[in-house]
Amino acid sequence: MTPMPTEDIPLQASTSATEMAPEETFDVVIVGAGPAGGQCGRVLAQQGYRVLLIERFRDFYRNNFSSGGTPLETLRRFDLPETVVGSWWRQLEIVTSQKHGRWTSTQTQGAVLDFARLRQFLADEVTRLGGTVWMGCRYVSHHETDGGVVITLKDNLGQRQRVVQAQVLVDATGPARAVMEPGQLGKKDANLLTGTGIEYLIRVDDDTYQRCAESLVFLLGHRWIPRGYSWVFPMGDGQLKVGAGVVNRAHQVVATVEPLKYYVELLIRDYLQPSHYEVLDVHGETLRYRLGLRDRYADGRVIAIGDTVSTVNFLGGEGIRHAMVSAEIAQRFIVERLKGTRTDFSGYRDAMHRQFLAPWTISERLALKKYLADSDRLVDKVVTYLAPFSLEEVVAILFDYRFEKISKGLGAYLRRRVRSVLRWPYRWVRRWFSRPSSPTPAPGNPPEG
């Protein structure tokens, strides 16, 4: 895991936050400048609201934790510029212990987002649209008053405490859930799943990079990584992001699982096989996902978005665009409250569940089965099963969660199995019926002999 920055030191001030008058007043304070917080601030600032967006690190490359393979629709929907793109992809590969599937299109299918540049763009948009961004600033506490909510912050750069006031406080702190569930990290929760990932940013030789330049690669199976999957994403300029992630529960088949670093280096050594490579960065993070989306979505003047309310899909670990969707859902409720047309955030959880609950429930079950229960032989069948699909259809399943399309694969898979079982008797019958028959005698002529 990436260590905390050295500027994050204890407060020296002794003044109680409740005794300090707010130094500034905003309509909305958003804690966390990830994709959810940045997009929420961008949309609200665009509508003229006074927004404060805070980020605990002093620049976005200090917590460049995420990979962002995404379909093209993400850029169109959120009006994102090409400057946030690390590379483009038009091929998808799934590698298991014994199988290697490859689906290719002549058309670009999506982008690999540069996580740091994406968040920098969203923060710059907030500023351009009249909002305020404080870097190196973290949430400490809050309390509600008749006039709104008073928020105490810690300025890591200036080594001082700051107090502001707002009408709405947004928790966009992701897995930490620092505003909505302070002090709960590490506590037992039967509904909470965690997944830990580690990722290397490496520079490779040109031949190795060109093999990966337009492809998203996912590796599954006991050979590559039990309890999860690993990946290779191109980032441009000869750089690849290679990573591995696991579900933090016991596997029903594999007794021993190596540390994540082992699987990343196995991927580099046995799959990529570069002639040489250089490690530029190593980072990691733990996701926290609540089964059935049983999160706290709002409390008084506080509303939660992004991974704080489990918008990451647990099957594929994809969260960036879903976090941005959650921000757009939440901003409608925030605006209504600011306008006085609603007095609370009732209905927000239902709106989020309409968007996420059905596909996420299926994804939960598939993830727990695939990562924790399936034998290696069943994992290998993933490639065989998906073989008849086009790349566009595979993308629809993996990125749009169009699980109904799996029925096409079921029919083709069953036909292949039936053909395999019947191949020998079919050939025997065909040979028997194709044997030349004795010539038929002409009328009136008895057979010879």
Secondary structure per residue as TSV (DSSP state, phi and psi in degrees):
chain	resnum	aa	ss	phi	psi
A	1	M	-	360.0	147.0
A	2	T	-	-71.8	129.3
A	3	P	-	-68.9	159.7
A	4	M	-	-66.1	148.0
A	5	P	-	-65.4	151.8
A	6	T	T	-67.1	-20.5
A	7	E	T	-77.2	-7.7
A	8	D	-	-82.6	78.1
A	9	I	-	-109.5	160.3
A	10	P	-	-62.2	152.5
A	11	L	-	-67.9	143.0
A	12	Q	-	-102.6	-17.2
A	13	A	-	-72.2	145.4
A	14	S	-	-107.6	-4.6
A	15	T	-	-68.7	131.1
A	16	S	-	-67.9	140.8
A	17	A	G	-62.5	-33.0
A	18	T	G	-70.1	-16.2
A	19	E	G	-92.0	-11.2
A	20	M	S	-91.9	133.3
A	21	A	-	-76.6	141.8
A	22	P	-	-57.4	133.7
A	23	E	S	-83.4	-24.5
A	24	E	E	-146.2	155.9
A	25	T	E	-122.9	135.8
A	26	F	E	-130.3	164.5
A	27	D	E	-75.1	-44.3
A	28	V	E	-137.5	134.2
A	29	V	E	-113.0	127.0
A	30	I	E	-113.2	120.7
A	31	V	E	-96.8	109.5
A	32	G	-	112.0	116.8
A	33	A	-	-106.3	41.9
A	34	G	S	-78.2	-168.0
A	35	P	H	-57.6	-39.0
A	36	A	H	-68.9	-51.8
A	37	G	H	-64.0	-42.4
A	38	G	H	-63.9	-43.0
A	39	Q	H	-68.7	-37.7
A	40	C	H	-63.3	-46.1
A	41	G	H	-63.4	-38.7
A	42	R	H	-62.0	-47.2
A	43	V	H	-67.5	-41.7
A	44	L	H	-69.8	-40.6
A	45	A	H	-64.4	-34.7
A	46	Q	H	-62.8	-28.1
A	47	Q	T	-90.1	5.3
A	48	G	T	93.5	8.2
A	49	Y	-	-83.8	150.6
A	50	R	-	-81.4	110.4
A	51	V	E	-116.1	136.5
A	52	L	E	-117.0	120.1
A	53	L	E	-109.6	124.0
A	54	I	E	-116.8	145.1
A	55	E	E	-132.4	130.6
A	56	R	S	-74.3	-23.8
A	57	F	S	-92.1	155.8
A	58	R	S	-80.0	-18.0
A	59	D	S	-152.3	161.9
A	60	F	T	-77.5	-8.4
A	61	Y	T	-84.8	-7.3
A	62	R	T	-79.3	-19.5
A	63	N	T	-135.1	53.8
A	64	N	-	-82.7	65.8
A	65	F	-	-83.0	-18.6
A	66	S	-	-113.1	152.0
A	67	S	-	-103.7	148.1
A	68	G	E	-132.1	60.1
A	69	G	E	-70.8	124.5
A	70	T	E	-150.3	152.5
A	71	P	E	-72.3	163.2
A	72	L	T	-59.1	-29.4
A	73	E	H	-56.8	-28.8
A	74	T	H	-60.8	-44.2
A	75	L	H	-66.4	-40.1
A	76	R	H	-68.0	-46.1
A	77	R	H	-62.7	-40.2
A	78	F	T	-104.7	11.8
A	79	D	T	51.5	55.6
A	80	L	-	-97.6	138.7
A	81	P	-	-80.8	163.1
A	82	E	G	-65.6	-16.9
A	83	T	G	-64.8	-18.6
A	84	V	G	-91.3	1.4
A	85	V	E	-93.4	128.7
A	86	G	E	-81.5	-40.9
A	87	S	E	-163.2	172.2
A	88	W	E	-113.3	153.4
A	89	W	E	-134.1	147.7
A	90	R	-	-138.5	15.4
A	91	Q	E	-143.4	144.2
A	92	L	E	-130.7	134.8
A	93	E	E	-125.5	138.4
A	94	I	E	-122.5	119.6
A	95	V	E	-114.5	124.9
A	96	T	-	-115.8	-171.5
A	97	S	S	-60.2	-36.0
A	98	Q	S	-123.3	-5.8
A	99	K	-	-123.8	156.6
A	100	H	E	-143.6	106.7
A	101	G	E	-101.0	143.1
A	102	R	E	-138.3	128.2
A	103	W	E	-123.2	127.0
A	104	T	E	-129.6	148.1
A	105	S	-	-130.7	154.6
A	106	T	S	-78.5	-14.0
A	107	Q	S	-105.8	144.9
A	108	T	-	-61.2	130.7
A	109	Q	-	-102.6	-23.3
A	110	G	E	-175.4	-171.1
A	111	A	E	-130.7	156.0
A	112	V	E	-103.2	113.4
A	113	L	E	-78.3	141.6
A	114	D	-	-84.8	109.7
A	115	F	H	-60.6	-42.8
A	116	A	H	-66.6	-44.2
A	117	R	H	-68.2	-33.2
A	118	L	H	-62.5	-48.0
A	119	R	H	-68.5	-35.1
A	120	Q	H	-64.6	-40.8
A	121	F	H	-61.1	-46.2
A	122	L	H	-64.4	-40.5
A	123	A	H	-64.7	-41.2
A	124	D	H	-63.4	-36.0
A	125	E	H	-63.8	-41.3
A	126	V	H	-58.7	-46.1
A	127	T	H	-64.5	-45.2
A	128	R	H	-60.0	-33.9
A	129	L	T	-89.0	7.6
A	130	G	T	104.3	-1.0
A	131	G	-	-83.7	-179.6
A	132	T	E	-123.4	138.2
A	133	V	E	-124.6	127.2
A	134	W	E	-114.0	116.0
A	135	M	E	-91.4	156.4
A	136	G	S	64.2	35.4
A	137	C	E	-133.2	134.1
A	138	R	E	-129.1	155.6
A	139	Y	E	-73.6	139.2
A	140	V	E	-113.6	-54.0
A	141	S	E	-165.3	173.6
A	142	H	E	-152.9	158.6
A	143	H	E	-148.5	147.9
A	144	E	E	-92.5	145.7
A	145	T	E	-129.5	178.0
A	146	D	T	-62.4	-28.9
A	147	G	T	-92.1	-3.5
A	148	G	E	149.0	-143.3
A	149	V	E	-126.2	130.8
A	150	V	E	-100.3	126.0
A	151	I	E	-117.1	128.7
A	152	T	E	-98.9	128.9
A	153	L	E	-122.6	159.2
A	154	K	E	-116.6	120.3
A	155	D	E	-86.7	102.3
A	156	N	T	-65.7	-31.2
A	157	L	T	-78.3	-44.0
A	158	G	T	-89.4	-3.1
A	159	Q	T	56.7	44.2
A	160	R	E	-145.4	164.3
A	161	Q	E	-91.4	140.5
A	162	R	E	-129.5	142.6
A	163	V	E	-125.9	128.9
A	164	V	E	-131.3	166.9
A	165	Q	E	-127.7	148.6
A	166	A	E	-150.4	167.2
A	167	Q	E	-84.6	-30.5
A	168	V	E	-137.4	138.5
A	169	L	E	-115.2	129.1
A	170	V	E	-110.0	125.6
A	171	D	E	-91.3	104.9
A	172	A	-	-120.7	36.4
A	173	T	-	-87.0	5.5
A	174	G	G	67.6	-141.8
A	175	P	G	-57.8	-24.3
A	176	A	G	-66.6	-31.1
A	177	R	-	47.5	44.3
A	178	A	T	-66.1	-29.0
A	179	V	T	-91.3	-47.5
A	180	M	T	-76.3	-33.0
A	181	E	S	-134.6	61.8
A	182	P	T	-63.1	137.8
A	183	G	T	75.8	10.0
A	184	Q	-	-95.0	-9.7
A	185	L	T	-57.9	131.6
A	186	G	T	90.1	-13.3
A	187	K	-	-79.5	146.1
A	188	K	-	-67.9	138.3
A	189	D	-	-150.6	113.3
A	190	A	T	-61.3	-25.4
A	191	N	T	-91.4	-2.2
A	192	L	E	-95.9	122.4
A	193	L	E	-101.8	143.2
A	194	T	E	-124.1	147.2
A	195	G	E	-135.0	133.3
A	196	T	E	-113.6	135.4
A	197	G	E	-129.8	152.0
A	198	I	E	-133.5	143.7
A	199	E	E	-140.0	136.5
A	200	Y	E	-105.2	137.6
A	201	L	E	-100.0	117.9
A	202	I	E	-126.0	150.8
A	203	R	E	-105.6	129.7
A	204	V	E	-121.2	169.8
A	205	D	-	-65.2	160.6
A	206	D	H	-63.6	-39.6
A	207	D	H	-61.1	-44.0
A	208	T	H	-64.7	-42.7
A	209	Y	H	-64.2	-42.6
A	210	Q	H	-63.0	-30.0
A	211	R	H	-66.7	-24.7
A	212	C	H	-110.5	-1.5
A	213	A	T	-61.0	-31.6
A	214	E	T	-123.9	29.0
A	215	S	E	-133.9	142.9
A	216	L	E	-98.3	127.1
A	217	V	E	-118.6	128.8
A	218	F	E	-122.2	132.9
A	219	L	E	-115.8	128.1
A	220	L	-	-126.3	168.5
A	221	G	S	104.8	162.5
A	222	H	T	-66.9	-28.4
A	223	R	T	-65.9	-43.8
A	224	W	T	-87.4	-45.2
A	225	I	-	-173.1	106.8
A	226	P	T	-68.0	156.4
A	227	R	T	69.1	15.1
A	228	G	E	176.7	-146.5
A	229	Y	E	-152.4	164.1
A	230	S	E	-125.4	170.5
A	231	W	E	-152.4	160.6
A	232	V	E	-135.1	120.8
A	233	F	E	-123.8	132.1
A	234	P	E	-76.7	143.5
A	235	M	E	-121.6	5.3
A	236	G	E	85.0	162.5
A	237	D	T	55.8	38.1
A	238	G	T	71.5	14.1
A	239	Q	E	-107.9	142.7
A	240	L	E	-125.8	143.6
A	241	K	E	-99.8	120.0
A	242	V	E	-120.8	129.4
A	243	G	E	-149.0	172.5
A	244	A	E	-147.1	141.9
A	245	G	E	-138.9	145.5
A	246	V	E	-132.9	153.2
A	247	V	E	-83.0	133.7
A	248	N	S	-86.5	62.4
A	249	R	S	-142.6	161.3
A	250	A	-	-70.0	144.5
A	251	H	-	-85.9	140.3
A	252	Q	S	-77.9	-15.1
A	253	V	S	-115.1	-45.2
A	254	V	-	-92.2	120.3
A	255	A	-	-79.5	-39.2
A	256	T	-	-116.9	128.3
A	257	V	-	-120.8	130.7
A	258	E	-	-76.2	165.2
A	259	P	-	-60.2	153.6
A	260	L	H	-57.9	-37.0
A	261	K	H	-56.8	-36.1
A	262	Y	H	-59.3	-43.0
A	263	Y	H	-74.6	-33.9
A	264	V	H	-64.9	-44.9
A	265	E	H	-71.3	-30.1
A	266	L	H	-62.9	-43.6
A	267	L	I	-58.3	-46.9
A	268	I	I	-63.8	-46.7
A	269	R	I	-71.6	-46.7
A	270	D	I	-98.3	-24.7
A	271	Y	I	-98.5	-56.9
A	272	L	I	-71.0	-43.2
A	273	Q	-	49.5	54.0
A	274	P	-	-71.0	152.2
A	275	S	S	-69.3	-30.2
A	276	H	-	-161.9	157.0
A	277	Y	E	-154.8	159.9
A	278	E	E	-129.7	128.1
A	279	V	E	-81.5	118.7
A	280	L	E	-94.2	-30.0
A	281	D	E	-161.7	150.1
A	282	V	E	-133.1	129.3
A	283	H	E	-146.7	161.3
A	284	G	E	-154.2	165.6
A	285	E	E	-160.7	155.8
A	286	T	E	-113.2	125.0
A	287	L	E	-88.5	146.6
A	288	R	E	-126.2	120.4
A	289	Y	E	-129.1	130.0
A	290	R	E	-99.2	120.9
A	291	L	G	-55.9	138.3
A	292	G	G	69.1	12.9
A	293	L	G	52.1	46.4
A	294	R	-	-88.5	46.6
A	295	D	-	-89.3	166.7
A	296	R	-	-88.3	117.3
A	297	Y	-	-91.7	-27.2
A	298	A	E	-158.7	154.1
A	299	D	E	-155.9	106.6
A	300	G	T	63.1	-119.6
A	301	R	T	-93.6	8.8
A	302	V	E	-102.9	135.2
A	303	I	E	-132.2	142.0
A	304	A	E	-111.4	144.4
A	305	I	-	-138.5	169.0
A	306	G	G	65.9	-146.8
A	307	D	G	-67.0	-12.1
A	308	T	G	-60.7	-28.0
A	309	V	G	-121.1	38.4
A	310	S	T	58.1	43.9
A	311	T	-	-79.8	-7.3
A	312	V	S	-72.0	136.5
A	313	N	-	-81.8	121.4
A	314	F	T	-74.2	-19.8
A	315	L	T	-71.4	-47.7
A	316	G	T	-108.8	-7.7
A	317	G	-	74.0	11.2
A	318	E	-	-81.5	130.4
A	319	G	-	-139.3	-19.3
A	320	I	H	-60.4	-56.2
A	321	R	H	-71.1	-29.7
A	322	H	H	-69.2	-36.3
A	323	A	H	-61.8	-40.4
A	324	M	H	-68.9	-34.9
A	325	V	H	-62.6	-44.3
A	326	S	H	-60.9	-36.1
A	327	A	H	-63.3	-38.8
A	328	E	H	-72.0	-33.1
A	329	I	H	-66.7	-46.0
A	330	A	H	-65.1	-37.4
A	331	Q	H	-62.6	-27.3
A	332	R	H	-64.3	-41.9
A	333	F	H	-71.5	-36.9
A	334	I	H	-63.0	-45.9
A	335	V	H	-62.6	-43.0
A	336	E	H	-62.0	-37.5
A	337	R	H	-70.3	-40.4
A	338	L	H	-64.4	-34.0
A	339	K	H	-79.1	-12.1
A	340	G	T	86.4	8.9
A	341	T	S	-86.2	-5.6
A	342	R	-	-143.5	150.9
A	343	T	S	-105.8	-6.4
A	344	D	S	-153.9	-173.7
A	345	F	-	-105.9	26.2
A	346	S	T	-61.2	140.3
A	347	G	T	96.3	-18.2
A	348	Y	H	-66.7	-46.0
A	349	R	H	-59.7	-42.3
A	350	D	H	-62.7	-38.9
A	351	A	H	-64.2	-41.0
A	352	M	H	-66.8	-39.6
A	353	H	H	-66.2	-35.6
A	354	R	H	-61.9	-33.6
A	355	Q	H	-78.2	-40.9
A	356	F	H	-115.4	-29.1
A	357	L	H	-61.5	-47.0
A	358	A	H	-63.1	-54.3
A	359	P	H	-66.1	-32.8
A	360	W	H	-68.8	-35.2
A	361	T	H	-63.7	-43.2
A	362	I	H	-64.8	-41.8
A	363	S	H	-62.3	-39.3
A	364	E	H	-56.8	-48.8
A	365	R	H	-65.8	-42.7
A	366	L	H	-64.2	-41.1
A	367	A	H	-64.2	-47.2
A	368	L	H	-64.6	-34.8
A	369	K	H	-72.7	-48.8
A	370	K	H	-68.8	-41.1
A	371	Y	H	-89.2	-24.0
A	372	L	H	-120.6	-12.6
A	373	A	T	-125.3	-31.0
A	374	D	-	-71.9	144.1
A	375	S	-	-72.1	166.6
A	376	D	H	-62.6	-34.7
A	377	R	H	-63.4	-39.7
A	378	L	H	-69.7	-36.2
A	379	V	H	-63.3	-41.8
A	380	D	H	-58.3	-32.4
A	381	K	H	-68.1	-15.2
A	382	V	H	-56.0	-46.8
A	383	V	H	-66.8	-44.7
A	384	T	H	-59.8	-41.7
A	385	Y	H	-65.8	-40.5
A	386	L	H	-85.2	-5.3
A	387	A	T	-51.2	-42.2
A	388	P	T	-76.4	-5.9
A	389	F	S	-79.0	153.6
A	390	S	-	-81.2	166.0
A	391	L	H	-60.5	-40.8
A	392	E	H	-60.5	-37.1
A	393	E	H	-71.9	-38.4
A	394	V	H	-64.1	-41.5
A	395	V	H	-61.6	-40.2
A	396	A	H	-62.0	-35.5
A	397	I	H	-75.1	-49.5
A	398	L	H	-76.4	-33.2
A	399	F	T	-106.9	-30.5
A	400	D	T	-104.3	-2.2
A	401	Y	-	57.7	39.8
A	402	R	-	-84.3	69.8
A	403	F	G	-66.6	-18.8
A	404	E	G	-64.5	-22.9
A	405	K	G	-69.5	-14.6
A	406	I	H	-62.9	-24.9
A	407	S	H	-59.5	-31.1
A	408	K	H	-63.1	-44.7
A	409	G	H	-64.6	-34.6
A	410	L	H	-62.8	-45.1
A	411	G	H	-61.6	-46.0
A	412	A	H	-65.9	-38.6
A	413	Y	H	-64.6	-44.0
A	414	L	H	-65.4	-37.8
A	415	R	H	-63.7	-40.7
A	416	R	H	-64.5	-38.9
A	417	R	H	-66.4	-42.4
A	418	V	H	-63.9	-43.8
A	419	R	H	-61.2	-38.7
A	420	S	H	-64.9	-43.7
A	421	V	H	-67.3	-38.3
A	422	L	H	-92.2	2.8
A	423	R	H	-58.6	-47.5
A	424	W	H	-66.7	-52.3
A	425	P	H	-62.8	-32.9
A	426	Y	H	-63.1	-45.1
A	427	R	H	-65.0	-38.8
A	428	W	H	-63.2	-45.9
A	429	V	H	-64.4	-41.6
A	430	R	H	-62.5	-42.4
A	431	R	H	-65.2	-38.4
A	432	W	H	-64.2	-43.4
A	433	F	H	-76.1	-19.6
A	434	S	T	-91.0	1.9
A	435	R	S	-64.3	140.7
A	436	P	-	-66.7	137.4
A	437	S	-	-95.8	161.9
A	438	S	-	-67.8	142.1
A	439	P	-	-62.1	141.4
A	440	T	-	-81.1	127.0
A	441	P	-	-67.3	147.7
A	442	A	-	-68.8	152.3
A	443	P	T	-57.2	135.6
A	444	G	T	85.2	-9.9
A	445	N	-	-106.6	117.4
A	446	P	-	-69.0	154.2
A	447	P	-	-60.0	149.2
A	448	E	-	-71.0	151.9
A	449	G	-	94.6	360.0
